[in-house]
Amino acid sequence: SSRRRHTRYISVTGVQTCALPICFDTVEGETEIAEKMGDLKERHDWGIYDEDLFNYLLKTLNSAQEPQFLLTMTTTNHPPYQLPSTYTVPDLKIPEELSGRLIADRTLAQKRFNTYRYSSEKLAEFLTKVKNSPLKDKLIIGITGDHTFWIVNFSEEELLQKGSVPFYLYTPAGIRKKFAPDMFGSHADIAPTLFNLALSEKEYNGLGRDLFSKTADFAVNPFNLIVNHDGGVLVAGQPKDDHDLKWQGHFERLVPSEPSEEHKKLSLKYKSLMSVLDYYFMKEKQDQKGPGSHADSSR
């Protein structure tokens, strides 16, 4: 489509706290949502609850007169883990196999499980409403988490799980595809995937890959780890300090292995990716300061 898309950044606080490579037409948060929804019944320390945010999204999408791109962030599942007074908390019991791996206070962990359950329920209700409305044939929805579950003790062999988050994708039936069940991917791959589904005839610059493409797949996480089907590398500053890894089980655990050419390629790929990201980060900082200035490399 050659039609212009209205881009909105919507969060529960209305504060854009991260640098994103998108130029937004509007930034909307608690104040704007309350005004357009006729105020809100309840708020928490970070802003508004997920159910109100999803209701606002539905209202925005149903009343849209032009194509929309909405980037939305929720924070109900965030300390101090508050819930609406109208929400009935189900009787959740922590399984013993999980209870033995908790590194956080058990009471605090229970509160987090409760808010996670609430957030998941409200997200499911939003998706159900979409799928049972005319929007089902008009929307592409991508859902992911911004970081992993930090109250569980991961072993040294669970490097991939330690930095992993889920990614859910909804598409209209007419363009629906299937992911390969054992495919690797990262956050950087989400935007190219959505872009190709929505604007397949447009060119763009990106560092990730379309998850439906046939190009070689790999995954990276914030712990200097890069993996593919053959194994992985825990990348260090010097190649001689890299930790070469292989899979044990069906992509379940990473254990030490002998160096290989494939490992060298993975290490180089990781460092190349980080170098490109650093370049764009530094360039953005310098552009913000203006000509003749030097960007501060500290982050």
The 8 nearest C-alpha neighbors of each residue, nearest first, counted from 0:
[[1, 2, 198, 200, 197, 3, 201, 199],
 [0, 2, 3, 198, 201, 4, 200, 66],
 [3, 1, 0, 4, 66, 65, 5, 67],
 [4, 2, 1, 5, 66, 65, 0, 67],
 [3, 5, 66, 67, 6, 2, 68, 65],
 [4, 6, 67, 68, 66, 24, 7, 3],
 [7, 5, 68, 23, 24, 69, 67, 4],
 [8, 6, 69, 25, 23, 26, 24, 9],
 [7, 9, 26, 70, 71, 69, 27, 25],
 [10, 8, 71, 27, 28, 26, 70, 7],
 [11, 9, 72, 28, 13, 12, 71, 73],
 [10, 12, 46, 28, 29, 47, 13, 73],
 [13, 11, 28, 46, 29, 14, 10, 45],
 [28, 12, 14, 27, 10, 29, 11, 26],
 [15, 13, 12, 16, 28, 10, 26, 27],
 [16, 14, 17, 13, 26, 8, 18, 10],
 [15, 17, 14, 18, 13, 19, 12, 10],
 [18, 16, 15, 19, 14, 20, 72, 8],
 [17, 19, 20, 16, 15, 21, 280, 283],
 [18, 20, 21, 17, 22, 15, 16, 23],
 [21, 19, 18, 22, 23, 283, 17, 279],
 [22, 20, 19, 23, 6, 18, 8, 24],
 [21, 23, 24, 20, 6, 19, 7, 25],
 [24, 22, 6, 25, 7, 21, 8, 26],
 [23, 25, 6, 7, 5, 22, 26, 8],
 [26, 24, 7, 23, 27, 8, 6, 9],
 [27, 25, 8, 7, 9, 13, 23, 28],
 [28, 26, 9, 13, 31, 8, 25, 10],
 [13, 27, 29, 12, 10, 11, 31, 30],
 [28, 30, 32, 12, 11, 31, 13, 33],
 [31, 29, 33, 32, 28, 34, 13, 27],
 [30, 32, 34, 33, 28, 29, 27, 35],
 [31, 33, 29, 35, 34, 30, 36, 28],
 [32, 34, 38, 36, 30, 31, 39, 35],
 [35, 33, 31, 32, 37, 36, 38, 30],
 [34, 36, 32, 33, 37, 31, 38, 55],
 [35, 37, 33, 34, 38, 32, 55, 39],
 [38, 36, 34, 35, 33, 39, 32, 40],
 [39, 37, 33, 36, 34, 40, 35, 32],
 [40, 38, 33, 41, 37, 36, 42, 51],
 [39, 41, 38, 42, 51, 83, 47, 33],
 [42, 40, 39, 83, 43, 47, 48, 84],
 [43, 41, 47, 46, 48, 44, 40, 39],
 [44, 42, 46, 45, 47, 81, 48, 41],
 [43, 45, 46, 42, 79, 81, 47, 78],
 [46, 44, 43, 12, 74, 47, 11, 75],
 [47, 45, 11, 12, 43, 42, 44, 29],
 [48, 46, 42, 11, 43, 29, 49, 51],
 [47, 49, 50, 51, 75, 42, 52, 43],
 [48, 50, 52, 51, 53, 75, 118, 73],
 [49, 51, 53, 52, 48, 121, 54, 122],
 [52, 50, 54, 49, 53, 48, 55, 47],
 [51, 53, 49, 55, 50, 54, 56, 48],
 [54, 52, 56, 50, 55, 51, 49, 125],
 [55, 53, 51, 57, 56, 52, 50, 58],
 [56, 54, 58, 52, 53, 57, 59, 51],
 [55, 57, 53, 59, 54, 58, 60, 52],
 [58, 56, 54, 60, 55, 59, 61, 53],
 [57, 59, 55, 61, 56, 60, 62, 54],
 [60, 58, 56, 62, 57, 61, 55, 63],
 [61, 59, 63, 57, 62, 58, 56, 67],
 [60, 62, 58, 59, 63, 57, 134, 56],
 [61, 63, 59, 60, 58, 64, 57, 65],
 [64, 62, 60, 65, 61, 59, 66, 67],
 [63, 65, 62, 66, 61, 67, 60, 59],
 [66, 64, 63, 67, 4, 5, 3, 2],
 [67, 65, 4, 5, 3, 68, 64, 63],
 [68, 66, 5, 4, 6, 69, 65, 63],
 [67, 69, 6, 5, 7, 4, 70, 66],
 [70, 68, 7, 6, 8, 71, 67, 9],
 [71, 69, 8, 9, 7, 68, 72, 6],
 [70, 72, 9, 10, 8, 69, 73, 7],
 [73, 71, 10, 9, 74, 70, 11, 8],
 [72, 74, 11, 75, 10, 49, 71, 76],
 [75, 73, 76, 77, 45, 72, 11, 49],
 [74, 76, 77, 48, 73, 49, 80, 114],
 [77, 75, 114, 74, 115, 80, 118, 111],
 [76, 78, 75, 80, 74, 79, 111, 114],
 [79, 77, 80, 76, 81, 111, 75, 74],
 [78, 80, 81, 77, 44, 110, 76, 111],
 [81, 79, 78, 77, 114, 111, 76, 110],
 [80, 82, 79, 43, 83, 75, 114, 78],
 [81, 83, 84, 114, 80, 86, 75, 43],
 [84, 82, 85, 86, 41, 81, 48, 42],
 [83, 85, 86, 82, 87, 41, 81, 88],
 [86, 84, 83, 87, 82, 88, 41, 40],
 [87, 85, 83, 84, 88, 82, 117, 89],
 [88, 86, 89, 85, 84, 83, 82, 117],
 [87, 89, 86, 90, 113, 117, 91, 116],
 [90, 88, 91, 87, 113, 116, 86, 117],
 [89, 91, 92, 88, 113, 87, 93, 109],
 [92, 90, 89, 93, 113, 112, 109, 88],
 [93, 91, 94, 90, 109, 95, 112, 89],
 [92, 94, 98, 95, 91, 97, 109, 96],
 [95, 93, 97, 96, 98, 92, 99, 91],
 [94, 96, 98, 97, 99, 93, 100, 92],
 [95, 97, 94, 98, 99, 100, 93, 101],
 [98, 96, 95, 100, 94, 99, 93, 101],
 [97, 99, 95, 100, 101, 96, 93, 94],
 [98, 100, 97, 96, 101, 95, 102, 94],
 [101, 99, 152, 97, 98, 151, 102, 96],
 [102, 100, 151, 98, 103, 150, 99, 152],
 [101, 103, 150, 151, 152, 100, 104, 149],
 [104, 102, 150, 101, 105, 108, 107, 151],
 [103, 105, 107, 106, 108, 102, 101, 109],
 [106, 104, 108, 107, 103, 109, 101, 98],
 [107, 105, 109, 108, 104, 110, 103, 111],
 [106, 108, 110, 104, 109, 105, 111, 103],
 [107, 109, 105, 111, 106, 110, 104, 112],
 [108, 110, 112, 106, 111, 107, 105, 113],
 [111, 109, 113, 107, 108, 112, 80, 114],
 [110, 112, 108, 114, 113, 109, 80, 115],
 [111, 113, 115, 109, 110, 114, 116, 108],
 [114, 112, 110, 116, 111, 115, 109, 117],
 [113, 115, 117, 76, 111, 116, 112, 80],
 [116, 114, 112, 118, 117, 113, 76, 111],
 [117, 115, 113, 119, 114, 118, 112, 120],
 [116, 118, 114, 120, 115, 119, 113, 121],
 [119, 117, 115, 121, 120, 116, 114, 122],
 [118, 120, 122, 116, 117, 121, 115, 123],
 [119, 121, 123, 117, 122, 118, 116, 124],
 [122, 120, 124, 118, 123, 119, 50, 125],
 [121, 123, 125, 119, 124, 120, 118, 126],
 [124, 122, 120, 126, 121, 125, 119, 127],
 [125, 123, 121, 127, 122, 126, 120, 128],
 [124, 126, 122, 128, 123, 127, 53, 121],
 [125, 127, 129, 123, 128, 124, 130, 122],
 [128, 126, 124, 130, 129, 125, 123, 131],
 [127, 129, 131, 125, 126, 130, 124, 132],
 [130, 128, 126, 132, 127, 131, 135, 134],
 [129, 131, 135, 127, 128, 132, 126, 134],
 [132, 130, 128, 129, 127, 135, 133, 134],
 [131, 133, 134, 129, 130, 135, 128, 136],
 [132, 134, 135, 136, 131, 137, 129, 130],
 [135, 133, 137, 132, 136, 129, 138, 130],
 [136, 134, 130, 133, 129, 137, 132, 171],
 [137, 135, 171, 134, 138, 133, 172, 170],
 [138, 136, 134, 135, 171, 139, 133, 170],
 [139, 137, 134, 135, 136, 140, 170, 171],
 [138, 140, 170, 169, 141, 171, 137, 168],
 [139, 141, 169, 168, 138, 142, 170, 167],
 [142, 140, 168, 167, 169, 139, 143, 166],
 [143, 141, 167, 166, 168, 140, 144, 165],
 [142, 144, 166, 165, 167, 145, 164, 141],
 [145, 143, 146, 164, 165, 142, 147, 166],
 [144, 146, 143, 147, 164, 186, 72, 165],
 [147, 145, 144, 164, 148, 162, 163, 149],
 [146, 148, 164, 162, 163, 149, 161, 145],
 [149, 147, 150, 151, 146, 161, 164, 162],
 [148, 150, 151, 147, 152, 161, 102, 146],
 [151, 149, 103, 102, 101, 148, 152, 108],
 [152, 150, 101, 100, 102, 149, 153, 148],
 [151, 153, 100, 102, 101, 154, 150, 149],
 [154, 152, 157, 151, 161, 155, 158, 100],
 [153, 155, 156, 157, 152, 158, 161, 252],
 [154, 156, 157, 158, 153, 253, 254, 252],
 [155, 157, 253, 252, 154, 158, 254, 153],
 [158, 156, 154, 160, 252, 159, 155, 153],
 [157, 159, 161, 160, 156, 155, 162, 253],
 [158, 160, 161, 157, 162, 163, 220, 224],
 [159, 161, 163, 157, 162, 158, 153, 164],
 [162, 160, 158, 159, 163, 157, 153, 147],
 [161, 163, 160, 147, 220, 159, 221, 158],
 [162, 164, 160, 147, 161, 159, 165, 220],
 [163, 165, 147, 144, 146, 166, 143, 162],
 [166, 164, 143, 144, 167, 163, 142, 147],
 [165, 167, 143, 142, 168, 164, 141, 144],
 [168, 166, 142, 141, 143, 165, 169, 140],
 [167, 169, 141, 140, 142, 170, 166, 139],
 [170, 168, 140, 139, 141, 167, 171, 138],
 [169, 171, 139, 175, 172, 138, 174, 140],
 [172, 170, 136, 173, 174, 135, 175, 138],
 [171, 173, 175, 174, 170, 136, 135, 176],
 [172, 174, 171, 175, 136, 170, 176, 137],
 [175, 173, 172, 171, 176, 170, 196, 197],
 [174, 176, 172, 170, 173, 171, 177, 169],
 [177, 175, 174, 178, 211, 170, 172, 173],
 [176, 178, 179, 175, 211, 180, 210, 168],
 [177, 179, 180, 211, 176, 210, 182, 181],
 [178, 180, 182, 181, 177, 211, 210, 183],
 [181, 179, 182, 178, 177, 183, 184, 210],
 [182, 180, 179, 183, 228, 178, 250, 249],
 [181, 183, 179, 180, 184, 216, 178, 217],
 [184, 182, 217, 218, 216, 227, 181, 185],
 [183, 185, 218, 217, 188, 216, 182, 210],
 [186, 184, 218, 187, 188, 219, 183, 189],
 [187, 185, 188, 189, 184, 190, 207, 143],
 [186, 188, 207, 185, 189, 206, 190, 208],
 [189, 187, 207, 208, 186, 185, 191, 190],
 [188, 190, 192, 186, 187, 191, 193, 185],
 [189, 191, 193, 192, 188, 194, 187, 207],
 [192, 190, 194, 209, 193, 189, 188, 208],
 [191, 193, 209, 189, 190, 195, 194, 210],
 [194, 192, 196, 190, 191, 195, 197, 189],
 [193, 195, 191, 197, 196, 198, 192, 190],
 [196, 194, 199, 198, 192, 193, 197, 191],
 [195, 197, 193, 194, 199, 198, 192, 174],
 [196, 198, 194, 195, 199, 193, 139, 0],
 [199, 197, 195, 194, 200, 201, 196, 0],
 [198, 200, 195, 201, 196, 197, 194, 202],
 [199, 201, 198, 202, 195, 0, 197, 1],
 [202, 200, 198, 199, 203, 195, 194, 0],
 [201, 203, 200, 204, 199, 198, 195, 194],
 [204, 202, 205, 201, 191, 194, 195, 198],
 [205, 203, 202, 206, 191, 207, 201, 208],
 [204, 206, 207, 203, 191, 208, 190, 187],
 [207, 205, 187, 208, 204, 272, 188, 191],
 [208, 206, 188, 187, 205, 191, 209, 189],
 [209, 207, 188, 191, 210, 206, 192, 212],
 [208, 210, 192, 191, 212, 211, 188, 207],
 [211, 209, 212, 192, 208, 188, 184, 178],
 [210, 212, 209, 178, 213, 192, 176, 177],
 [213, 211, 209, 210, 214, 208, 215, 192],
 [214, 212, 215, 211, 216, 210, 209, 208],
 [213, 215, 212, 216, 208, 209, 210, 211],
 [216, 214, 213, 217, 212, 227, 208, 183],
 [217, 215, 183, 214, 184, 227, 182, 218],
 [216, 218, 227, 183, 226, 184, 215, 219],
 [217, 219, 184, 185, 183, 226, 225, 227],
 [220, 218, 225, 224, 185, 226, 217, 221],
 [219, 221, 222, 224, 162, 223, 225, 218],
 [222, 220, 223, 162, 224, 219, 146, 225],
 [221, 223, 224, 220, 162, 233, 158, 219],
 [224, 222, 234, 221, 233, 220, 225, 219],
 [223, 225, 233, 222, 219, 220, 232, 234],
 [224, 226, 219, 231, 218, 232, 269, 265],
 [227, 225, 231, 218, 230, 217, 232, 219],
 [226, 228, 217, 229, 230, 231, 218, 183],
 [227, 229, 230, 226, 217, 250, 183, 246],
 [228, 230, 227, 245, 231, 246, 226, 261],
 [231, 229, 245, 246, 227, 226, 244, 228],
 [230, 232, 226, 244, 225, 245, 227, 243],
 [233, 231, 243, 234, 225, 242, 244, 224],
 [232, 234, 224, 242, 223, 241, 243, 235],
 [233, 235, 241, 223, 232, 266, 224, 242],
 [236, 234, 241, 237, 240, 238, 233, 223],
 [235, 237, 238, 234, 240, 241, 239, 270],
 [236, 238, 239, 240, 235, 241, 234, 266],
 [239, 237, 241, 240, 235, 236, 234, 266],
 [238, 240, 237, 241, 235, 242, 236, 234],
 [239, 241, 238, 237, 235, 242, 236, 234],
 [242, 240, 234, 235, 238, 239, 233, 243],
 [243, 241, 233, 232, 244, 240, 234, 255],
 [244, 242, 232, 256, 258, 255, 241, 231],
 [243, 245, 255, 256, 231, 254, 230, 232],
 [246, 244, 230, 253, 254, 256, 231, 255],
 [245, 247, 253, 230, 250, 252, 248, 254],
 [246, 248, 252, 253, 251, 250, 249, 245],
 [247, 249, 251, 250, 246, 252, 253, 245],
 [248, 250, 251, 247, 246, 252, 181, 228],
 [251, 249, 246, 248, 252, 247, 253, 228],
 [252, 250, 249, 248, 247, 246, 253, 157],
 [253, 251, 156, 247, 157, 246, 250, 254],
 [252, 254, 246, 156, 245, 244, 247, 157],
 [253, 255, 244, 245, 156, 252, 246, 256],
 [256, 254, 244, 243, 245, 253, 257, 242],
 [255, 257, 244, 243, 245, 258, 254, 242],
 [256, 258, 243, 259, 255, 244, 245, 242],
 [259, 257, 243, 262, 256, 260, 263, 244],
 [260, 258, 262, 261, 263, 257, 243, 264],
 [261, 259, 263, 262, 264, 258, 265, 266],
 [260, 262, 264, 259, 263, 265, 229, 258],
 [261, 263, 265, 259, 260, 264, 266, 232],
 [264, 262, 260, 266, 261, 265, 267, 259],
 [265, 263, 261, 267, 262, 266, 268, 260],
 [266, 264, 268, 262, 267, 263, 269, 261],
 [265, 267, 263, 269, 268, 264, 234, 262],
 [268, 266, 264, 270, 269, 265, 271, 263],
 [267, 269, 265, 271, 266, 270, 264, 272],
 [268, 270, 272, 266, 267, 271, 265, 273],
 [271, 269, 273, 267, 272, 268, 274, 266],
 [272, 270, 274, 268, 269, 273, 267, 275],
 [271, 273, 269, 275, 274, 270, 268, 276],
 [272, 274, 276, 270, 275, 271, 277, 269],
 [275, 273, 271, 277, 276, 272, 270, 278],
 [274, 276, 278, 272, 277, 273, 271, 279],
 [277, 275, 273, 279, 278, 274, 280, 272],
 [276, 278, 280, 274, 275, 279, 281, 273],
 [279, 277, 275, 281, 276, 280, 282, 274],
 [278, 280, 282, 276, 281, 277, 283, 275],
 [281, 279, 277, 283, 278, 282, 276, 284],
 [280, 282, 284, 278, 283, 279, 294, 277],
 [281, 283, 279, 285, 284, 280, 278, 286],
 [282, 284, 286, 280, 281, 285, 279, 287],
 [285, 283, 281, 287, 294, 282, 286, 280],
 [284, 286, 294, 282, 288, 287, 283, 293],
 [285, 287, 283, 289, 288, 284, 282, 290],
 [286, 288, 284, 285, 289, 283, 282, 294],
 [289, 287, 285, 286, 292, 284, 290, 294],
 [288, 290, 286, 287, 292, 285, 291, 293],
 [291, 289, 292, 288, 286, 285, 293, 287],
 [292, 290, 289, 293, 288, 285, 286, 294],
 [293, 291, 290, 289, 288, 285, 294, 286],
 [294, 292, 285, 295, 291, 288, 284, 290],
 [293, 295, 285, 284, 281, 296, 292, 288],
 [294, 296, 297, 293, 284, 281, 298, 285],
 [295, 297, 294, 298, 281, 284, 277, 293],
 [298, 296, 295, 294, 281, 284, 280, 277],
 [297, 296, 295, 280, 281, 277, 294, 284]]
